[in-house]
Amino acid sequence: MGRDLLTISGVVLSDSKGKVRVVILNRSDTYAKLVKAGLAKLLAVEHVAVVLGEI
């Protein structure tokens, strides 16, 4: 799964301290739509938002 996740194009945004705050997954990627909810749940404990967007 980790290898598959890395094939999704996207952008990672961080704050001024370098902490990841937002992961934007390419909304046109079918796999991104399938993993978004699970990834968001996993990263929520770190206060990281996962969204689908245009890349």
SULHU-V359109 format. One record per helix or strand of 2 or more residues. SS is the DSSP state (H for helix, E for strand). FROM is the first residue (numbers start at 0). LEN is the number of residues. Records with the same first field share a line. If there is no record, write none. Layout:
SS: FROM-LEN ; FROM-LEN
//
This chain:
H: 1-4 ; 29-15
E: 9-5 ; 19-7 ; 48-5
//
